[in-house]
Amino acid sequence: MSTVAERPAEQVARVGLVRAYISLTKPRIVELLLVTTVPAMLLAKRGMPSPWLILATVVGGTLAAGSANVLNCWYDRDIDPLMRRTQSRPLVTGRITPRGALTFGLTLGTVAVALMALTTNWLATALTFAAIVYYAVIYTMWLKRTTPHNTVLGGACGAAPVLIGWAAVTGGLSWSAWLLFAVMFFWQPPHFWALAMKFKDDYAAASIPMLPVVASARRVALESVIYTVLTVVASLALWPVAHLSWVYGVPAAAAGAVFTREAVRFYVQTRRGGELRTMRLFHWSLTYVTVLFVAVAVDALLTG
């Protein structure tokens, strides 16, 4: 029997272990996915869907994204020690065992798919399952380590939540849903490449062929401009296709202009030389997607 003095230490250890498992799910990435899922559901309904459906989809999506991220950490445990930004992950430090992480990831995924099956429909459930498999297997085990196009091709995972949310509400997919998907798909390369530029030495040390590792900064910046423009074009195409009002259109156009300006500024920096402010574009990309999807939600609620 533990003494009174030992109990606080045991509690601290348990809390620390729980936090370690949670960290494997990459909560910040999960938060971003939810920012896009709920507005997509509001637009699909042209108003407020059932609160229970929103809750079930959000919980299911959270568990699914967490599962994919845990499995990503489990598989990447051989390269994470080689990169400074991942050396403190629980699988690297030994706080969590590979078997424990694998069991946790598979359990989260199973619960996510089961929850979606019980509370939504077959299409939303199938998309949820496909997103987990695509990220954990196709991206993590194949694309990430074999091609500099990994970020572009892997973008389908990050864009899937809008389709899942839409399907959960309607049972199908429309052109508006696919345009939301296109926005997120095109948005991810400039968003992630800005971060990868900062940590390109880490990826090089782990022999991960991210574009900033195998290409010049100028090429990365140029492709970032191209994908930024495609993102903005898709977001503006959504305006008439989804029959949205100026409540969406004005913020979408303004945010798109700023996002494009920052991408072009980043490209100009690579031509002039000197220190690159990669994280400026990274943070602006987050601001852009937040503004855009808040505008989607507000427009759907006000004009639906």
Rosetta silent file (secondary structure, phi, psi, omega in degrees, C-alpha in Angstrom):
SEQUENCE: MSTVAERPAEQVARVGLVRAYISLTKPRIVELLLVTTVPAMLLAKRGMPSPWLILATVVGGTLAAGSANVLNCWYDRDIDPLMRRTQSRPLVTGRITPRGALTFGLTLGTVAVALMALTTNWLATALTFAAIVYYAVIYTMWLKRTTPHNTVLGGACGAAPVLIGWAAVTGGLSWSAWLLFAVMFFWQPPHFWALAMKFKDDYAAASIPMLPVVASARRVALESVIYTVLTVVASLALWPVAHLSWVYGVPAAAAGAVFTREAVRFYVQTRRGGELRTMRLFHWSLTYVTVLFVAVAVDALLTG
SCORE:     score description
SCORE:     0.000 S_00000001
   1 L     0.000  133.295 -178.920    0.000    0.000    0.000 S_00000001
   2 L   -75.521  148.969  177.655    1.375    3.394   -0.951 S_00000001
   3 L   -79.372  166.785  178.801    1.931    5.996    1.737 S_00000001
   4 L   -59.666  -37.778 -178.420    0.166    9.358    1.785 S_00000001
   5 L   -67.209  -30.557 -177.504    3.406   11.020    0.705 S_00000001
   6 H   -78.609  -25.500 -174.426    3.721    8.692   -2.290 S_00000001
   7 H   -61.039  -44.821  176.851    0.201    9.277   -3.609 S_00000001
   8 H   -58.340  -39.082  179.496    0.783   12.804   -4.971 S_00000001
   9 H   -65.119  -39.649  177.924    3.853   11.548   -6.831 S_00000001
  10 H   -64.840  -40.694  179.114    1.852    8.687   -8.305 S_00000001
  11 H   -64.237  -41.378  178.271   -0.883   11.088   -9.362 S_00000001
  12 H   -62.366  -40.148  179.776    1.646   13.377  -11.000 S_00000001
  13 H   -64.852  -40.699  179.592    3.100   10.392  -12.839 S_00000001
  14 H   -65.642  -44.201  178.764   -0.320    9.332  -14.102 S_00000001
  15 H   -61.318  -41.252  178.951   -1.153   12.852  -15.255 S_00000001
  16 H   -63.740  -37.756  179.064    2.194   13.049  -17.003 S_00000001
  17 H   -68.069  -40.682  177.192    1.559    9.753  -18.768 S_00000001
  18 H   -61.526  -44.429  178.819   -1.880   10.906  -19.907 S_00000001
  19 H   -62.840  -35.863  178.674   -0.369   14.113  -21.236 S_00000001
  20 H   -64.149  -43.407  177.995    2.282   12.106  -23.061 S_00000001
  21 H   -64.631  -42.119  179.362   -0.369   10.039  -24.825 S_00000001
  22 H   -62.198  -38.634 -178.871   -2.343   13.180  -25.688 S_00000001
  23 H   -61.957  -28.635  178.326    0.764   14.801  -27.137 S_00000001
  24 H   -66.239  -23.468 -179.800    1.035   11.931  -29.631 S_00000001
  25 L   -79.266   -7.682 -178.868   -2.310   13.013  -31.095 S_00000001
  26 L    54.523   68.677 -173.696   -0.807   16.430  -32.012 S_00000001
  27 H   -54.600  -34.916 -178.123   -3.652   18.522  -30.547 S_00000001
  28 H   -64.984  -36.689  177.353   -2.751   21.717  -32.434 S_00000001
  29 H   -68.439  -40.578  179.214   -3.204   19.977  -35.770 S_00000001
  30 H   -61.004  -40.854  179.268   -6.504   18.490  -34.589 S_00000001
  31 H   -58.414  -42.514 -179.646   -7.730   21.967  -33.611 S_00000001
  32 H   -63.277  -39.716  179.565   -7.098   23.240  -37.122 S_00000001
  33 H   -63.463  -37.585 -179.348   -9.090   20.379  -38.632 S_00000001
  34 H   -70.578  -30.336  177.743  -12.059   21.189  -36.425 S_00000001
  35 H   -60.188  -30.085 -179.217  -11.937   24.844  -37.481 S_00000001
  36 H   -92.640  -27.371 -175.128  -12.788   23.679  -40.998 S_00000001
  37 H   -68.580  -50.913 -174.870  -15.237   20.865  -40.183 S_00000001
  38 H   -63.749  -47.103  176.177  -17.938   22.806  -38.339 S_00000001
  39 H   -58.403  -35.933  177.532  -18.235   25.673  -40.884 S_00000001
  40 H   -62.454  -38.749  178.231  -18.514   23.067  -43.630 S_00000001
  41 H   -67.030  -40.335  178.878  -21.413   21.485  -41.740 S_00000001
  42 H   -63.719  -41.518  179.644  -23.117   24.857  -41.301 S_00000001
  43 H   -68.292  -39.577  179.082  -22.807   25.610  -45.010 S_00000001
  44 H   -60.948  -37.716 -179.469  -24.080   22.157  -45.956 S_00000001
  45 H   -84.891  -18.975 -170.603  -27.161   22.720  -43.796 S_00000001
  46 L    57.815   42.934 -177.941  -27.449   26.433  -44.677 S_00000001
  47 L   159.907 -152.421 -176.757  -27.939   26.971  -40.984 S_00000001
  48 L   -97.835  115.154  174.415  -27.436   25.080  -37.753 S_00000001
  49 L   -68.742  177.085  175.571  -27.414   21.267  -37.972 S_00000001
  50 L   -56.778  129.626  177.330  -28.447   19.129  -35.024 S_00000001
  51 H   -55.577  -34.585  179.206  -26.140   19.910  -32.074 S_00000001
  52 H   -67.763  -36.223  177.649  -25.839   16.168  -31.500 S_00000001
  53 H   -68.049  -42.513  176.927  -24.691   15.625  -35.086 S_00000001
  54 H   -59.961  -47.163 -178.832  -22.116   18.400  -34.756 S_00000001
  55 H   -60.838  -46.312 -178.403  -20.878   16.943  -31.469 S_00000001
  56 H   -63.676  -41.517 -179.114  -20.663   13.405  -32.852 S_00000001
  57 H   -68.508  -39.975  178.951  -18.853   14.543  -35.996 S_00000001
  58 H   -66.116  -45.242  179.137  -16.444   16.727  -34.044 S_00000001
  59 H   -65.327  -45.492  178.249  -15.677   13.967  -31.543 S_00000001
  60 H   -61.187  -42.075  178.412  -15.371   11.371  -34.287 S_00000001
  61 H   -65.817  -37.787  178.076  -13.148   13.662  -36.319 S_00000001
  62 H   -63.484  -46.028  179.699  -10.990   14.432  -33.292 S_00000001
  63 H   -65.026  -39.479  179.954  -10.494   10.753  -32.536 S_00000001
  64 H   -65.449  -47.123  178.647   -9.791    9.962  -36.186 S_00000001
  65 H   -63.586  -40.736  177.434   -7.202   12.731  -36.548 S_00000001
  66 H   -61.616  -41.935  177.965   -5.676   11.742  -33.226 S_00000001
  67 H   -59.494  -48.902 -179.267   -5.455    8.131  -34.372 S_00000001
  68 H   -60.987  -40.163 -179.287   -3.698    9.067  -37.610 S_00000001
  69 H   -69.418  -39.180  177.880   -1.243   11.299  -35.756 S_00000001
  70 H   -63.734  -44.510  179.057   -0.455    8.655  -33.128 S_00000001
  71 H   -64.727  -33.557  174.693    0.204    6.066  -35.846 S_00000001
  72 H   -62.261  -45.741  178.368    2.393    8.635  -37.599 S_00000001
  73 H   -64.689  -39.231  179.693    4.452    9.062  -34.430 S_00000001
  74 H   -61.292  -45.315 -177.348    4.620    5.290  -33.960 S_00000001
  75 H   -73.426  -33.802 -176.140    6.001    4.726  -37.455 S_00000001
  76 H   -84.659    9.613 -176.555    8.348    7.724  -37.368 S_00000001
  77 H   -65.189  -13.968  177.635    9.998    6.678  -34.112 S_00000001
  78 H   -83.288  -27.342 -178.435   13.125    5.732  -36.085 S_00000001
  79 L  -102.463  -20.948 -178.880   13.631    9.207  -37.560 S_00000001
  80 H   -58.512  -35.748  177.605   12.257   11.399  -34.760 S_00000001
  81 H   -65.056  -17.902 -177.034   15.491   11.064  -32.698 S_00000001
  82 H   -85.684  -12.499 -176.564   17.392   12.564  -35.645 S_00000001
  83 L  -113.658  131.199 -175.592   15.374   15.803  -35.692 S_00000001
  84 H   -59.726  -39.011 -175.045   15.675   18.409  -32.957 S_00000001
  85 H   -74.734  -11.383 -179.800   12.018   19.394  -33.002 S_00000001
  86 H  -117.481    4.235 -176.529   10.862   15.785  -32.464 S_00000001
  87 L   -68.516  -17.019 -178.672   13.531   14.508  -30.071 S_00000001
  88 L   -98.401    6.143  178.341   11.296   15.103  -27.051 S_00000001
  89 L   -64.305  146.567 -173.862    8.360   13.045  -28.296 S_00000001
  90 H   -56.744  -31.312  178.553    7.269   10.365  -25.799 S_00000001
  91 H   -73.339  -26.165  178.398    8.254    7.487  -28.091 S_00000001
  92 H   -78.433  -42.185 -178.577   11.750    8.924  -28.412 S_00000001
  93 H   -77.191  -14.687 -179.092   12.236    9.511  -24.690 S_00000001
  94 L    89.842    4.213  179.689   10.810    6.118  -23.831 S_00000001
  95 L   -64.041  -34.275  176.904    7.912    7.525  -21.837 S_00000001
  96 L  -123.276  137.856 -179.828    5.567    5.515  -24.039 S_00000001
  97 L   -81.653  155.023  176.565    6.405    2.145  -25.568 S_00000001
  98 H   -56.387  -41.065  179.418    5.915    1.427  -29.281 S_00000001
  99 H   -63.815  -41.489  178.747    3.348   -1.234  -28.413 S_00000001
 100 H   -62.979  -42.047  179.803    1.466    1.199  -26.182 S_00000001
 101 H   -66.365  -43.309 -179.704    1.416    3.855  -28.908 S_00000001
 102 H   -62.485  -44.723  178.753    0.286    1.390  -31.589 S_00000001
 103 H   -61.927  -43.174  179.630   -2.510    0.080  -29.375 S_00000001
 104 H   -62.062  -46.614 -178.767   -3.592    3.627  -28.526 S_00000001
 105 H   -63.524  -45.118  179.826   -3.617    4.725  -32.163 S_00000001
 106 H   -66.814  -35.637  178.544   -5.575    1.714  -33.394 S_00000001
 107 H   -66.015  -45.615  177.766   -8.048    2.046  -30.535 S_00000001
 108 H   -58.527  -43.881 -179.152   -8.703    5.707  -31.299 S_00000001
 109 H   -64.644  -42.125  179.326   -9.251    4.884  -34.953 S_00000001
 110 H   -62.954  -45.292  179.287  -11.615    2.023  -34.210 S_00000001
 111 H   -64.208  -40.117 -179.615  -13.687    4.147  -31.830 S_00000001
 112 H   -61.050  -49.688 -178.665  -13.755    7.024  -34.334 S_00000001
 113 H   -65.250  -40.905  178.677  -15.050    4.885  -37.193 S_00000001
 114 H   -62.976  -42.857  179.684  -17.570    3.132  -34.933 S_00000001
 115 H   -63.247  -44.203  179.126  -18.869    6.448  -33.606 S_00000001
 116 H   -63.837  -38.605  179.923  -19.259    7.860  -37.102 S_00000001
 117 H   -65.263  -36.397 -176.944  -21.041    4.707  -38.237 S_00000001
 118 H   -79.814  -26.291 -171.177  -23.489    4.889  -35.341 S_00000001
 119 H  -115.846  -15.471 -178.472  -24.229    8.613  -35.526 S_00000001
 120 L  -118.935 -115.600 -178.384  -23.785    9.755  -39.148 S_00000001
 121 L  -150.626  175.305 -173.231  -23.968    7.794  -42.416 S_00000001
 122 H   -65.084  -35.783 -177.718  -21.973    5.414  -44.543 S_00000001
 123 H   -68.083  -47.830  178.396  -20.304    8.107  -46.664 S_00000001
 124 H   -61.175  -37.651  179.141  -19.046   10.159  -43.704 S_00000001
 125 H   -66.710  -44.741  179.940  -17.878    6.922  -42.064 S_00000001
 126 H   -63.687  -40.751  178.301  -16.068    5.731  -45.186 S_00000001
 127 H   -65.014  -37.613  177.838  -14.361    9.097  -45.610 S_00000001
 128 H   -63.364  -47.522  178.664  -13.249    9.028  -41.979 S_00000001
 129 H   -61.690  -43.871 -178.713  -11.750    5.553  -42.368 S_00000001
 130 H   -63.679  -38.110 -179.772  -10.086    6.521  -45.653 S_00000001
 131 H   -64.579  -40.657  178.305   -8.538    9.649  -44.126 S_00000001
 132 H   -62.867  -48.900 -177.965   -6.962    7.624  -41.307 S_00000001
 133 H   -64.303  -40.857 -177.787   -5.561    5.024  -43.705 S_00000001
 134 H   -62.582  -46.220 -177.754   -4.328    7.635  -46.175 S_00000001
 135 H   -72.112  -46.088 -174.044   -2.382    9.597  -43.566 S_00000001
 136 H   -73.777  -32.289 -175.179   -1.104    6.685  -41.482 S_00000001
 137 H  -107.253  -61.236 -173.190   -0.210    4.373  -44.356 S_00000001
 138 H   -67.089  -46.703 -179.631   -0.003    6.111  -47.731 S_00000001
 139 H   -75.982  -57.893 -172.545    1.493    9.393  -46.520 S_00000001
 140 H   -63.932  -46.306 -172.469    3.500    8.337  -43.457 S_00000001
 141 H   -88.290  -14.765 -176.831    4.832    4.998  -44.683 S_00000001
 142 H  -126.950  -68.439 -171.846    5.287    5.843  -48.346 S_00000001
 143 H   -59.873  -45.326 -173.401    4.962    9.413  -49.631 S_00000001
 144 H   -57.414  -35.314 -173.244    6.764   11.191  -46.798 S_00000001
 145 H  -100.961   -1.108 -172.933    9.979    9.209  -47.251 S_00000001
 146 H  -121.929  -19.906 -173.898   10.047    8.779  -51.009 S_00000001
 147 L  -144.654  142.794  175.601    9.027   11.956  -52.846 S_00000001
 148 L   -70.777   -8.025  176.365    9.333   15.746  -52.522 S_00000001
 149 L   -87.405   10.742 -175.627    5.700   15.867  -53.612 S_00000001
 150 H   -58.386  -40.459 -178.071    4.721   14.369  -50.247 S_00000001
 151 H   -66.786  -41.368 -179.833    3.230   17.603  -48.914 S_00000001
 152 H   -67.144  -52.010 -177.480    1.078   18.173  -51.989 S_00000001
 153 H   -67.276  -32.261  178.598   -0.160   14.587  -52.285 S_00000001
 154 L   -75.742   -8.196 -178.486   -0.593   14.317  -48.537 S_00000001
 155 H   -63.290  -19.514  178.843   -2.805   17.391  -48.580 S_00000001
 156 H   -60.892  -31.516 -179.508   -5.839   15.192  -49.158 S_00000001
 157 H   -66.355  -48.006 -178.460   -5.708   14.169  -45.490 S_00000001
 158 H   -69.430  -22.210  179.504   -5.884   17.701  -44.168 S_00000001
 159 H   -90.755  -13.253 -176.740   -8.646   18.576  -46.607 S_00000001
 160 H   -61.468  -35.874 -177.053  -10.774   15.513  -45.824 S_00000001
 161 H   -55.425  -32.904  179.294  -12.540   16.964  -42.720 S_00000001
 162 H   -67.969  -35.953  176.682  -14.603   19.380  -44.829 S_00000001
 163 H   -68.526  -41.017  179.712  -15.872   16.472  -46.914 S_00000001
 164 H   -62.771  -46.454  179.125  -16.590   14.428  -43.796 S_00000001
 165 H   -62.003  -42.811  179.935  -18.516   17.281  -42.200 S_00000001
 166 H   -63.961  -46.554 -178.847  -20.485   17.931  -45.385 S_00000001
 167 H   -64.138  -34.615  179.747  -21.296   14.246  -45.862 S_00000001
 168 H   -62.108  -33.323 -178.461  -22.377   13.918  -42.235 S_00000001
 169 H   -83.934  -44.024 -170.377  -25.043   16.584  -42.836 S_00000001
 170 H  -105.104  -20.435 -174.951  -26.215   15.767  -46.353 S_00000001
 171 L    79.333    4.304  179.651  -25.214   12.150  -46.995 S_00000001
 172 L  -150.189 -171.629  179.732  -23.560   13.288  -50.225 S_00000001
 173 L  -133.902  133.166 -179.739  -21.017   15.709  -51.716 S_00000001
 174 L  -111.224  178.325  176.330  -21.719   18.774  -53.852 S_00000001
 175 H   -61.676  -34.610  178.390  -19.544   21.131  -55.883 S_00000001
 176 H   -62.755  -40.779  178.594  -19.445   23.434  -52.870 S_00000001
 177 H   -62.907  -42.620 -179.054  -18.004   20.632  -50.749 S_00000001
 178 H   -69.773  -29.296  175.176  -15.328   19.908  -53.342 S_00000001
 179 H   -70.455  -38.007  172.919  -14.405   23.594  -53.542 S_00000001
 180 H   -60.813  -41.100  176.353  -13.942   23.661  -49.769 S_00000001
 181 H   -60.632  -44.785 -179.476  -11.763   20.586  -50.213 S_00000001
 182 H   -61.620  -40.656  178.101   -9.785   22.372  -52.944 S_00000001
 183 H   -56.191  -50.668 -177.543   -9.214   25.376  -50.687 S_00000001
 184 H   -70.827  -33.793  179.847   -7.682   23.207  -47.972 S_00000001
 185 H   -65.761  -47.410 -179.315   -5.800   21.010  -50.436 S_00000001
 186 H   -73.351  -27.510 -176.980   -4.098   23.947  -52.175 S_00000001
 187 H   -69.681  -31.125 -171.453   -3.574   25.820  -48.889 S_00000001
 188 H   -67.121  -39.237  178.220   -1.432   23.168  -47.260 S_00000001
 189 H   -57.027  -54.073  179.441    1.743   23.363  -49.408 S_00000001
 190 H   -63.728  -32.895  178.464    2.493   27.072  -48.752 S_00000001
 191 H   -64.285  -51.266 -174.796    1.451   26.621  -45.126 S_00000001
 192 H   -78.881  -35.632  179.972    3.673   23.624  -44.456 S_00000001
 193 H   -61.993  -33.740  176.875    6.596   24.541  -46.707 S_00000001
 194 H   -60.816  -40.523  177.416    7.050   27.747  -44.727 S_00000001
 195 H   -71.750  -41.047 -178.937    7.479   25.623  -41.608 S_00000001
 196 H   -65.342  -29.048  176.046    9.607   23.040  -43.403 S_00000001
 197 H   -61.816  -39.739 -179.583   11.952   25.803  -44.572 S_00000001
 198 H   -67.097  -35.922 -175.445   12.692   26.601  -40.949 S_00000001
 199 L  -109.393   26.767 -175.727   13.355   22.968  -40.082 S_00000001
 200 H   -64.451  -29.410  177.424   14.889   21.812  -43.347 S_00000001
 201 H   -65.669  -35.270  176.397   18.128   20.788  -41.612 S_00000001
 202 H   -63.282  -47.662 -179.352   16.096   18.446  -39.421 S_00000001
 203 H   -65.656  -36.393  177.592   14.447   16.825  -42.417 S_00000001
 204 H   -64.478  -40.808  179.541   17.781   16.574  -44.201 S_00000001
 205 H   -62.804  -30.679 -179.491   19.318   14.845  -41.173 S_00000001
 206 L   -95.061    5.026  179.904   16.508   12.291  -41.268 S_00000001
 207 L    59.306   38.135  176.167   16.754   11.899  -45.077 S_00000001
 208 L   -97.263  118.322 -172.958   13.172   13.092  -45.568 S_00000001
 209 L   -80.378   53.657  173.362   12.880   14.618  -49.075 S_00000001
 210 L   -61.698  149.905 -175.887   10.706   17.587  -48.209 S_00000001
 211 H   -54.456  -42.596  178.719   10.750   20.132  -51.032 S_00000001
 212 H   -62.872  -17.822  178.474   12.827   22.684  -49.044 S_00000001
 213 H   -81.440  -39.563 -172.519   15.482   19.967  -48.604 S_00000001
 214 H  -101.150   -7.853 -177.992   15.818   19.003  -52.262 S_00000001
 215 L  -127.243  163.338  179.159   15.018   22.312  -53.974 S_00000001
 216 L   -70.995  159.078  178.200   16.224   25.889  -53.751 S_00000001
 217 H   -61.324  -34.823 -179.886   14.484   28.407  -51.549 S_00000001
 218 H   -64.548  -41.456  179.112   13.461   30.320  -54.672 S_00000001
 219 H   -66.799  -41.645  178.022   11.695   27.288  -56.138 S_00000001
 220 H   -59.648  -44.761 -178.933    9.916   26.583  -52.853 S_00000001
 221 H   -65.826  -39.407  179.540    8.786   30.195  -52.662 S_00000001
 222 H   -63.914  -45.273  179.304    7.634   30.211  -56.299 S_00000001
 223 H   -66.861  -31.346  176.044    5.569   27.064  -55.828 S_00000001
 224 H   -63.400  -39.857  177.230    4.181   28.564  -52.621 S_00000001
 225 H   -62.751  -44.335 -178.654    2.949   31.547  -54.626 S_00000001
 226 H   -60.675  -47.263 -178.288    1.315   29.241  -57.176 S_00000001
 227 H   -71.178  -29.301  175.194   -0.512   27.196  -54.548 S_00000001
 228 H   -65.689  -44.718  178.029   -1.524   30.336  -52.681 S_00000001
 229 H   -61.933  -42.294  178.224   -3.117   31.738  -55.829 S_00000001
 230 H   -62.498  -37.376  177.461   -4.904   28.432  -56.430 S_00000001
 231 H   -61.266  -49.195 -177.583   -6.181   28.550  -52.848 S_00000001
 232 H   -65.613  -40.417  178.102   -7.583   32.032  -53.275 S_00000001
 233 H   -60.476  -44.263  179.116   -9.128   31.198  -56.663 S_00000001
 234 H   -63.781  -39.188 -178.970  -10.890   28.179  -55.148 S_00000001
 235 H   -67.196  -36.142  179.048  -12.122   30.274  -52.220 S_00000001
 236 H   -76.402  -30.810  175.815  -13.545   32.935  -54.551 S_00000001
 237 H   -65.411  -30.500  178.360  -15.143   30.305  -56.793 S_00000001
 238 H   -62.625  -30.550 -176.816  -16.995   29.073  -53.713 S_00000001
 239 H   -53.905  -57.465  179.080  -18.718   32.476  -53.433 S_00000001
 240 H   -78.073  -35.950 -176.131  -21.074   32.078  -56.415 S_00000001
 241 H   -63.196  -41.379 -179.675  -21.187   28.284  -56.470 S_00000001
 242 L   -89.492    3.744  179.699  -22.373   28.045  -52.855 S_00000001
 243 L    56.046   44.936  177.160  -24.604   31.119  -53.290 S_00000001
 244 L   -85.747  162.327 -177.090  -22.826   32.931  -50.481 S_00000001
 245 L  -101.201 -172.561  177.362  -23.256   36.657  -49.843 S_00000001
 246 H   -63.197  -21.382  178.148  -20.884   39.546  -49.326 S_00000001
 247 H   -58.167  -34.498  173.511  -20.611   38.399  -45.692 S_00000001
 248 H   -91.122  -44.418 -170.311  -18.327   35.686  -47.043 S_00000001
 249 H   -61.334  -43.588 -178.065  -17.116   37.306  -50.233 S_00000001
 250 H   -65.636  -51.375  176.938  -15.581   40.461  -48.792 S_00000001
 251 H   -61.533  -37.063 -179.811  -13.522   38.749  -46.033 S_00000001
 252 H   -63.501  -43.354  179.869  -12.530   35.984  -48.483 S_00000001
 253 H   -67.974  -42.767 -178.597  -11.256   38.496  -51.025 S_00000001
 254 H   -67.049  -46.865  179.939   -9.482   40.642  -48.424 S_00000001
 255 H   -65.097  -37.454  177.676   -7.868   37.704  -46.638 S_00000001
 256 H   -63.894  -38.529  178.802   -6.895   36.180  -49.967 S_00000001
 257 H   -64.183  -41.598  179.797   -5.215   39.408  -51.048 S_00000001
 258 H   -67.979  -43.699  179.401   -3.154   39.535  -47.854 S_00000001
 259 H   -59.865  -44.283  179.073   -2.232   35.840  -48.083 S_00000001
 260 H   -64.715  -41.280  178.760   -1.110   36.303  -51.696 S_00000001
 261 H   -59.203  -42.499 -178.536    0.867   39.415  -50.787 S_00000001
 262 H   -68.179  -36.815  177.931    2.740   37.511  -48.080 S_00000001
 263 H   -66.431  -41.995  178.064    3.524   34.623  -50.427 S_00000001
 264 H   -65.581  -40.535  177.641    4.837   37.040  -53.058 S_00000001
 265 H   -60.188  -40.024  178.056    6.847   38.876  -50.403 S_00000001
 266 H   -62.615  -41.933  178.582    8.393   35.565  -49.391 S_00000001
 267 H   -64.444  -42.230  178.887    9.353   34.887  -53.021 S_00000001
 268 H   -61.334  -38.502  177.815   10.902   38.345  -53.367 S_00000001
 269 H   -59.984  -39.794 -179.318   12.977   37.689  -50.251 S_00000001
 270 H   -68.059  -27.614  178.288   14.446   34.556  -51.840 S_00000001
 271 H   -77.912  -33.526 -177.745   15.495   36.571  -54.892 S_00000001
 272 H   -83.804  -19.456 -176.884   17.137   39.317  -52.866 S_00000001
 273 L    83.899 -176.557 -178.945   18.953   36.975  -50.504 S_00000001
 274 L    89.578 -170.742 -176.966   19.441   37.517  -46.802 S_00000001
 275 L   -71.280  133.422  179.720   17.452   36.098  -43.920 S_00000001
 276 L   -94.857  130.185  179.555   14.120   34.522  -44.876 S_00000001
 277 L   -94.266   70.225 -174.130   11.146   35.242  -42.629 S_00000001
 278 H   -65.189  -36.741 -175.231    9.510   31.882  -43.243 S_00000001
 279 H   -71.352  -18.112  176.015    7.363   31.886  -40.124 S_00000001
 280 H   -63.392  -46.893  177.666    5.665   35.115  -41.205 S_00000001
 281 H   -65.189  -39.655  179.000    4.036   33.286  -44.111 S_00000001
 282 H   -57.754  -48.876 -178.277    3.262   30.324  -41.842 S_00000001
 283 H   -69.192  -36.744  177.872    1.371   32.481  -39.341 S_00000001
 284 H   -66.812  -33.505  178.175   -0.420   34.443  -42.053 S_00000001
 285 H   -64.285  -37.446  176.537   -1.586   31.190  -43.617 S_00000001
 286 H   -66.217  -42.129  177.563   -3.204   30.229  -40.305 S_00000001
 287 H   -61.395  -42.857 -179.162   -4.871   33.628  -40.065 S_00000001
 288 H   -58.854  -51.985 -175.013   -6.153   33.282  -43.611 S_00000001
 289 H   -67.421  -31.568  176.784   -7.804   29.898  -43.146 S_00000001
 290 H   -66.622  -48.825  179.059   -9.342   30.999  -39.841 S_00000001
 291 H   -59.430  -44.035 -176.264  -10.838   34.162  -41.343 S_00000001
 292 H   -61.584  -47.611 -174.883  -12.099   32.258  -44.373 S_00000001
 293 H   -79.297  -25.563  170.349  -13.928   29.533  -42.471 S_00000001
 294 H   -65.036  -40.459  177.968  -15.324   31.908  -39.877 S_00000001
 295 H   -63.909  -38.578  175.841  -16.777   33.847  -42.814 S_00000001
 296 H   -59.232  -47.882 -177.464  -18.263   30.619  -44.190 S_00000001
 297 H   -63.905  -46.024 -177.358  -19.907   29.882  -40.846 S_00000001
 298 H   -65.521  -43.077  179.538  -21.259   33.391  -40.299 S_00000001
 299 H   -62.469  -43.728 -179.614  -22.640   33.637  -43.843 S_00000001
 300 H   -62.136  -37.467 -178.659  -24.328   30.239  -43.583 S_00000001
 301 H   -75.912  -36.492 -175.987  -25.969   31.209  -40.307 S_00000001
 302 H   -82.603  -33.950 -172.350  -27.075   34.702  -41.372 S_00000001
 303 H  -112.844   -2.121 -178.276  -28.223   34.028  -44.914 S_00000001
 304 L   -67.885    0.000    0.000  -29.177   30.356  -44.823 S_00000001
